[in-house]
Amino acid sequence: MREHYVWVTTRRIKPGTLEDFERAWRPTPYPEGLRQAYAYWSEDGQEITGVSFWDTKESCDAWRSSESETRRREAMTPYVIEEREGFYRGGELAVPVR
């Protein structure tokens, strides 16, 4: 099984701020070592879960401690009520063909 390095963040945002939050949430520039990123929104648009896949834990840690990430988090702050995050290792589960 190929191992993946994954950073997951879930944020609850203020009602009616999804569009503004989404603009602030996109990283500039995109981080070194970021392979893929996904975002998922709740039906009410008040909870967003981001899932990003990284080359290594070190590349994710470097981004998390970078000035660009600090600025990005500051830009999101006016919209965020609550935030949870975690870093994980794992791999793809094989789904049986039916």
ABEGO torsion letter per residue (X at the ends): XBBBBBBBBBBBBBBGAAAAAAAAABBOBBBBGBABBBBBBBAAGABBBBBBBBABAAAAAAAAABAAAAAAAAAAAAABABBBBBBBBEBBBBBBBX
